Amino acid sequence: MLRSLFSRSDEEELYQQPNEEALLQNQQQGEGLKQPPQDNRFTQKEGEEVLLAAIWDQGKSKASSSGAAASAAGGASSSDTQVGAPNTTKSTNVSRAQTINFDSEETTEERRERQRLEGKENVAKKTLNEQKLETLADALDYCKELVNIQLKRAKDQQATMNEAIYGDSHARKAIVTLLPDQFVRSLFIQVTRDREAWPRIRPLFGSPPYHFLKPEDAGFIRASGIAAGRTNMTYNKSNETAAYAQFGVGHLVDTYFREYRVVTPREPQESDQLPCNIERLAPQNHVFLNVRVPKRSKGERMELLKDITKRRAVLFPQVGETLNINYSTGLRQVWGRADANLNSKLLVKSMVPRAAGASTAAVVALKVS
């Protein structure tokens, strides 16, 4: 590839420089060649910078350029040594250039096949394009498929215990966002029955204790095996309001960027519609939520509290407050409804913080519109 940058005459001049010309140049200068002449053939011209950067590493390019000039000025022995070096670089650069060309020209099918072979196929996007998630049964099957794919990927890649690989983050986000706690518990128990899946529990479900487990589930597996320093797999009480780290991705967001997660007060059935789909609810229906107030620095929090128009951004919604809500970006991503839009109003009827100083709380609201 380097040879394509020169004319034939340039190559002959580089490797067949006559000694008489070098001696004549020495006599004219009155001293030996203390500094190799500048080789303009490697000088980047205007408009060529992006092309060279895409094919060669800049540092190596400069080093090989100066080395080629020094070899041309040095005698026959140094010229012979330099002849072998460009061939190695040439093959590497040609291979790298071909890869770039292939990547830029590959078709959609070729790209998907390459991603599949690399273990980076976006199965979630492909599945959502083929199937719409409407019921809890749809969401459960979808999450099971994501988990099975991640377990297979981890086995093929011989992934390190408790370390995430490509796809784990999206699978975990989909599980805790689309499924109610009862279904997350069912999926968790199913996965932990396979001992080979234990090293993948943390990337797929997070660190214990888990709010979706019941107190009697504490004996499934040792918490310290999932995360060092953890001793409890569950909380002392079931149906606890989700902690900040266990909140997952909020289904809804209000104008103050407070996040809301829709929960089910009764035992859900697979035939039920997704809880996050509150469009199906008619006005005057109650909605049960967990709310999370985004954490901020102490200084930012104090500034917001001083502004009467912004102080709600750091406070829980109060009883009697009307919330203007919309679907969160995170929900749209895992739900496969990027264009979903919701403009509804909820009237807060009750609010109970998870604990003193906590950033999450349980809320009961009435859908106004």
Contacts in CASP RR format, 6 or more apart in sequence:
PFRMAT RR
TARGET T0000
AUTHOR 0000-0000-0000
METHOD contacts of the structure
MODEL  1
MLRSLFSRSDEEELYQQPNEEALLQNQQQGEGLKQPPQDNRFTQKEGEEV
LLAAIWDQGKSKASSSGAAASAAGGASSSDTQVGAPNTTKSTNVSRAQTI
NFDSEETTEERRERQRLEGKENVAKKTLNEQKLETLADALDYCKELVNIQ
LKRAKDQQATMNEAIYGDSHARKAIVTLLPDQFVRSLFIQVTRDREAWPR
IRPLFGSPPYHFLKPEDAGFIRASGIAAGRTNMTYNKSNETAAYAQFGVG
HLVDTYFREYRVVTPREPQESDQLPCNIERLAPQNHVFLNVRVPKRSKGE
RMELLKDITKRRAVLFPQVGETLNINYSTGLRQVWGRADANLNSKLLVKS
MVPRAAGASTAAVVALKVS
1 55 0 8 1.000
1 90 0 8 1.000
1 93 0 8 1.000
1 94 0 8 1.000
1 97 0 8 1.000
2 86 0 8 1.000
2 89 0 8 1.000
2 90 0 8 1.000
2 93 0 8 1.000
3 11 0 8 1.000
3 90 0 8 1.000
5 41 0 8 1.000
6 14 0 8 1.000
6 41 0 8 1.000
10 41 0 8 1.000
14 68 0 8 1.000
14 72 0 8 1.000
15 79 0 8 1.000
15 83 0 8 1.000
17 72 0 8 1.000
17 79 0 8 1.000
19 75 0 8 1.000
22 33 0 8 1.000
22 73 0 8 1.000
22 75 0 8 1.000
25 33 0 8 1.000
26 32 0 8 1.000
26 33 0 8 1.000
33 73 0 8 1.000
33 74 0 8 1.000
36 66 0 8 1.000
36 67 0 8 1.000
36 69 0 8 1.000
36 70 0 8 1.000
36 72 0 8 1.000
36 73 0 8 1.000
37 69 0 8 1.000
37 73 0 8 1.000
38 69 0 8 1.000
39 65 0 8 1.000
39 68 0 8 1.000
39 69 0 8 1.000
39 72 0 8 1.000
42 61 0 8 1.000
42 65 0 8 1.000
42 68 0 8 1.000
44 52 0 8 1.000
52 58 0 8 1.000
52 61 0 8 1.000
54 100 0 8 1.000
55 93 0 8 1.000
55 96 0 8 1.000
55 97 0 8 1.000
55 100 0 8 1.000
56 93 0 8 1.000
60 89 0 8 1.000
64 85 0 8 1.000
64 86 0 8 1.000
64 89 0 8 1.000
67 82 0 8 1.000
68 82 0 8 1.000
68 86 0 8 1.000
70 78 0 8 1.000
71 78 0 8 1.000
71 79 0 8 1.000
71 81 0 8 1.000
71 82 0 8 1.000
72 79 0 8 1.000
72 82 0 8 1.000
106 114 0 8 1.000
112 121 0 8 1.000
115 121 0 8 1.000
115 122 0 8 1.000
119 153 0 8 1.000
119 156 0 8 1.000
119 157 0 8 1.000
119 166 0 8 1.000
120 166 0 8 1.000
123 145 0 8 1.000
123 146 0 8 1.000
123 149 0 8 1.000
124 146 0 8 1.000
124 167 0 8 1.000
124 170 0 8 1.000
124 171 0 8 1.000
124 174 0 8 1.000
124 334 0 8 1.000
127 142 0 8 1.000
127 145 0 8 1.000
128 142 0 8 1.000
128 335 0 8 1.000
128 336 0 8 1.000
131 138 0 8 1.000
131 142 0 8 1.000
132 138 0 8 1.000
133 139 0 8 1.000
133 142 0 8 1.000
133 178 0 8 1.000
133 274 0 8 1.000
133 335 0 8 1.000
133 336 0 8 1.000
134 273 0 8 1.000
134 274 0 8 1.000
134 277 0 8 1.000
135 270 0 8 1.000
135 271 0 8 1.000
135 272 0 8 1.000
135 273 0 8 1.000
135 274 0 8 1.000
136 179 0 8 1.000
136 180 0 8 1.000
136 183 0 8 1.000
136 268 0 8 1.000
136 269 0 8 1.000
136 270 0 8 1.000
136 271 0 8 1.000
136 272 0 8 1.000
136 273 0 8 1.000
136 274 0 8 1.000
137 270 0 8 1.000
137 271 0 8 1.000
139 178 0 8 1.000
139 179 0 8 1.000
139 183 0 8 1.000
139 274 0 8 1.000
140 179 0 8 1.000
140 183 0 8 1.000
140 186 0 8 1.000
140 187 0 8 1.000
140 270 0 8 1.000
142 174 0 8 1.000
142 178 0 8 1.000
143 171 0 8 1.000
143 174 0 8 1.000
143 175 0 8 1.000
143 178 0 8 1.000
143 179 0 8 1.000
143 187 0 8 1.000
144 187 0 8 1.000
144 190 0 8 1.000
146 167 0 8 1.000
146 170 0 8 1.000
146 171 0 8 1.000
146 174 0 8 1.000
146 175 0 8 1.000
147 171 0 8 1.000
147 175 0 8 1.000
147 187 0 8 1.000
147 191 0 8 1.000
147 204 0 8 1.000
149 171 0 8 1.000
150 165 0 8 1.000
150 167 0 8 1.000
150 168 0 8 1.000
150 171 0 8 1.000
150 200 0 8 1.000
150 203 0 8 1.000
150 204 0 8 1.000
151 196 0 8 1.000
151 197 0 8 1.000
151 200 0 8 1.000
153 159 0 8 1.000
153 165 0 8 1.000
153 166 0 8 1.000
153 167 0 8 1.000
154 165 0 8 1.000
154 199 0 8 1.000
154 200 0 8 1.000
155 196 0 8 1.000
157 165 0 8 1.000
159 165 0 8 1.000
159 199 0 8 1.000
159 200 0 8 1.000
161 199 0 8 1.000
162 199 0 8 1.000
162 202 0 8 1.000
162 203 0 8 1.000
162 225 0 8 1.000
162 226 0 8 1.000
162 227 0 8 1.000
163 203 0 8 1.000
164 203 0 8 1.000
165 203 0 8 1.000
168 200 0 8 1.000
168 203 0 8 1.000
168 204 0 8 1.000
169 203 0 8 1.000
170 334 0 8 1.000
171 204 0 8 1.000
172 203 0 8 1.000
172 204 0 8 1.000
172 205 0 8 1.000
172 206 0 8 1.000
173 248 0 8 1.000
173 249 0 8 1.000
173 330 0 8 1.000
173 333 0 8 1.000
173 334 0 8 1.000
174 334 0 8 1.000
175 184 0 8 1.000
175 187 0 8 1.000
175 204 0 8 1.000
175 205 0 8 1.000
176 184 0 8 1.000
176 246 0 8 1.000
176 248 0 8 1.000
176 249 0 8 1.000
177 248 0 8 1.000
177 249 0 8 1.000
177 250 0 8 1.000
177 251 0 8 1.000
177 276 0 8 1.000
177 330 0 8 1.000
177 331 0 8 1.000
177 334 0 8 1.000
177 335 0 8 1.000
178 274 0 8 1.000
178 276 0 8 1.000
178 334 0 8 1.000
178 335 0 8 1.000
179 187 0 8 1.000
180 263 0 8 1.000
180 264 0 8 1.000
180 268 0 8 1.000
180 275 0 8 1.000
181 211 0 8 1.000
181 212 0 8 1.000
181 239 0 8 1.000
181 263 0 8 1.000
182 212 0 8 1.000
182 264 0 8 1.000
182 267 0 8 1.000
182 268 0 8 1.000
183 268 0 8 1.000
184 205 0 8 1.000
184 212 0 8 1.000
185 212 0 8 1.000
185 213 0 8 1.000
185 214 0 8 1.000
185 217 0 8 1.000
188 201 0 8 1.000
188 205 0 8 1.000
188 210 0 8 1.000
188 212 0 8 1.000
188 213 0 8 1.000
189 217 0 8 1.000
189 220 0 8 1.000
191 197 0 8 1.000
191 200 0 8 1.000
191 201 0 8 1.000
191 204 0 8 1.000
191 205 0 8 1.000
192 198 0 8 1.000
192 201 0 8 1.000
192 220 0 8 1.000
192 221 0 8 1.000
198 221 0 8 1.000
198 225 0 8 1.000
201 221 0 8 1.000
201 226 0 8 1.000
202 226 0 8 1.000
202 227 0 8 1.000
206 226 0 8 1.000
206 227 0 8 1.000
207 226 0 8 1.000
207 227 0 8 1.000
207 230 0 8 1.000
207 245 0 8 1.000
208 223 0 8 1.000
208 226 0 8 1.000
208 227 0 8 1.000
208 230 0 8 1.000
208 232 0 8 1.000
208 233 0 8 1.000
208 234 0 8 1.000
209 223 0 8 1.000
209 230 0 8 1.000
209 232 0 8 1.000
209 233 0 8 1.000
209 234 0 8 1.000
209 235 0 8 1.000
210 233 0 8 1.000
210 234 0 8 1.000
210 246 0 8 1.000
211 235 0 8 1.000
211 240 0 8 1.000
211 241 0 8 1.000
211 242 0 8 1.000
211 243 0 8 1.000
211 246 0 8 1.000
213 220 0 8 1.000
213 233 0 8 1.000
213 234 0 8 1.000
213 235 0 8 1.000
213 238 0 8 1.000
214 234 0 8 1.000
214 238 0 8 1.000
215 234 0 8 1.000
215 235 0 8 1.000
215 236 0 8 1.000
215 237 0 8 1.000
215 238 0 8 1.000
217 233 0 8 1.000
217 234 0 8 1.000
218 232 0 8 1.000
218 233 0 8 1.000
218 234 0 8 1.000
219 233 0 8 1.000
220 233 0 8 1.000
221 233 0 8 1.000
222 233 0 8 1.000
223 229 0 8 1.000
223 230 0 8 1.000
223 231 0 8 1.000
223 232 0 8 1.000
223 233 0 8 1.000
224 230 0 8 1.000
224 231 0 8 1.000
240 354 0 8 1.000
241 290 0 8 1.000
241 352 0 8 1.000
241 354 0 8 1.000
241 358 0 8 1.000
241 360 0 8 1.000
241 361 0 8 1.000
241 362 0 8 1.000
242 248 0 8 1.000
242 261 0 8 1.000
242 290 0 8 1.000
242 292 0 8 1.000
242 354 0 8 1.000
242 360 0 8 1.000
243 354 0 8 1.000
243 358 0 8 1.000
243 360 0 8 1.000
244 292 0 8 1.000
244 295 0 8 1.000
244 358 0 8 1.000
244 359 0 8 1.000
244 360 0 8 1.000
247 259 0 8 1.000
247 261 0 8 1.000
247 290 0 8 1.000
247 292 0 8 1.000
247 360 0 8 1.000
248 261 0 8 1.000
249 328 0 8 1.000
249 330 0 8 1.000
249 331 0 8 1.000
249 334 0 8 1.000
250 259 0 8 1.000
250 260 0 8 1.000
250 261 0 8 1.000
250 292 0 8 1.000
250 328 0 8 1.000
250 330 0 8 1.000
250 331 0 8 1.000
251 260 0 8 1.000
251 261 0 8 1.000
251 262 0 8 1.000
251 275 0 8 1.000
251 276 0 8 1.000
251 278 0 8 1.000
251 327 0 8 1.000
251 328 0 8 1.000
251 331 0 8 1.000
252 259 0 8 1.000
252 260 0 8 1.000
252 261 0 8 1.000
252 262 0 8 1.000
252 276 0 8 1.000
252 278 0 8 1.000
252 289 0 8 1.000
252 325 0 8 1.000
252 326 0 8 1.000
252 327 0 8 1.000
252 328 0 8 1.000
252 331 0 8 1.000
252 342 0 8 1.000
253 259 0 8 1.000
253 260 0 8 1.000
253 325 0 8 1.000
253 326 0 8 1.000
253 327 0 8 1.000
253 328 0 8 1.000
254 260 0 8 1.000
254 317 0 8 1.000
254 323 0 8 1.000
254 324 0 8 1.000
254 325 0 8 1.000
254 326 0 8 1.000
255 324 0 8 1.000
256 310 0 8 1.000
256 312 0 8 1.000
256 313 0 8 1.000
257 294 0 8 1.000
257 313 0 8 1.000
258 291 0 8 1.000
258 292 0 8 1.000
258 293 0 8 1.000
258 294 0 8 1.000
258 312 0 8 1.000
258 313 0 8 1.000
258 316 0 8 1.000
258 317 0 8 1.000
259 291 0 8 1.000
259 292 0 8 1.000
259 294 0 8 1.000
259 328 0 8 1.000
260 289 0 8 1.000
260 290 0 8 1.000
260 291 0 8 1.000
260 292 0 8 1.000
260 323 0 8 1.000
260 325 0 8 1.000
260 363 0 8 1.000
261 289 0 8 1.000
261 290 0 8 1.000
261 291 0 8 1.000
261 292 0 8 1.000
262 275 0 8 1.000
262 276 0 8 1.000
262 278 0 8 1.000
262 287 0 8 1.000
262 288 0 8 1.000
262 289 0 8 1.000
263 275 0 8 1.000
263 288 0 8 1.000
263 289 0 8 1.000
263 290 0 8 1.000
264 272 0 8 1.000
264 275 0 8 1.000
264 288 0 8 1.000
265 288 0 8 1.000
268 275 0 8 1.000
273 280 0 8 1.000
274 335 0 8 1.000
276 327 0 8 1.000
276 331 0 8 1.000
276 335 0 8 1.000
278 287 0 8 1.000
278 342 0 8 1.000
278 344 0 8 1.000
278 367 0 8 1.000
279 342 0 8 1.000
279 344 0 8 1.000
281 287 0 8 1.000
281 367 0 8 1.000
282 367 0 8 1.000
283 367 0 8 1.000
283 368 0 8 1.000
283 369 0 8 1.000
284 366 0 8 1.000
284 367 0 8 1.000
285 366 0 8 1.000
285 367 0 8 1.000
286 349 0 8 1.000
286 364 0 8 1.000
286 365 0 8 1.000
286 366 0 8 1.000
286 367 0 8 1.000
287 346 0 8 1.000
287 364 0 8 1.000
287 365 0 8 1.000
287 366 0 8 1.000
287 367 0 8 1.000
288 362 0 8 1.000
288 363 0 8 1.000
288 364 0 8 1.000
289 362 0 8 1.000
289 363 0 8 1.000
289 364 0 8 1.000
289 365 0 8 1.000
290 360 0 8 1.000
290 361 0 8 1.000
290 362 0 8 1.000
290 363 0 8 1.000
291 316 0 8 1.000
291 317 0 8 1.000
291 351 0 8 1.000
291 360 0 8 1.000
291 361 0 8 1.000
291 362 0 8 1.000
291 363 0 8 1.000
292 359 0 8 1.000
292 360 0 8 1.000
293 313 0 8 1.000
293 314 0 8 1.000
293 315 0 8 1.000
293 316 0 8 1.000
293 359 0 8 1.000
293 360 0 8 1.000
294 313 0 8 1.000
295 359 0 8 1.000
296 304 0 8 1.000
296 314 0 8 1.000
301 314 0 8 1.000
304 310 0 8 1.000
304 311 0 8 1.000
304 313 0 8 1.000
304 314 0 8 1.000
305 311 0 8 1.000
305 314 0 8 1.000
312 321 0 8 1.000
316 351 0 8 1.000
316 353 0 8 1.000
316 361 0 8 1.000
316 363 0 8 1.000
317 323 0 8 1.000
317 348 0 8 1.000
317 351 0 8 1.000
317 363 0 8 1.000
318 348 0 8 1.000
318 351 0 8 1.000
319 348 0 8 1.000
319 349 0 8 1.000
319 350 0 8 1.000
319 351 0 8 1.000
320 347 0 8 1.000
320 348 0 8 1.000
320 349 0 8 1.000
321 347 0 8 1.000
321 348 0 8 1.000
322 345 0 8 1.000
322 346 0 8 1.000
322 347 0 8 1.000
322 348 0 8 1.000
322 368 0 8 1.000
323 345 0 8 1.000
323 346 0 8 1.000
323 347 0 8 1.000
323 348 0 8 1.000
323 365 0 8 1.000
324 343 0 8 1.000
324 344 0 8 1.000
324 345 0 8 1.000
325 342 0 8 1.000
325 344 0 8 1.000
325 345 0 8 1.000
325 346 0 8 1.000
326 341 0 8 1.000
326 342 0 8 1.000
326 343 0 8 1.000
326 344 0 8 1.000
327 337 0 8 1.000
327 340 0 8 1.000
327 341 0 8 1.000
327 342 0 8 1.000
331 340 0 8 1.000
332 338 0 8 1.000
332 339 0 8 1.000
332 340 0 8 1.000
344 367 0 8 1.000
344 368 0 8 1.000
344 369 0 8 1.000
345 367 0 8 1.000
345 368 0 8 1.000
345 369 0 8 1.000
346 365 0 8 1.000
346 366 0 8 1.000
346 367 0 8 1.000
346 368 0 8 1.000
347 365 0 8 1.000
347 366 0 8 1.000
347 368 0 8 1.000
348 363 0 8 1.000
348 364 0 8 1.000
348 365 0 8 1.000
349 364 0 8 1.000
349 365 0 8 1.000
349 366 0 8 1.000
350 363 0 8 1.000
350 364 0 8 1.000
351 361 0 8 1.000
351 362 0 8 1.000
351 363 0 8 1.000
351 364 0 8 1.000
352 361 0 8 1.000
352 362 0 8 1.000
352 363 0 8 1.000
353 360 0 8 1.000
353 361 0 8 1.000
354 360 0 8 1.000
354 361 0 8 1.000
354 362 0 8 1.000
END
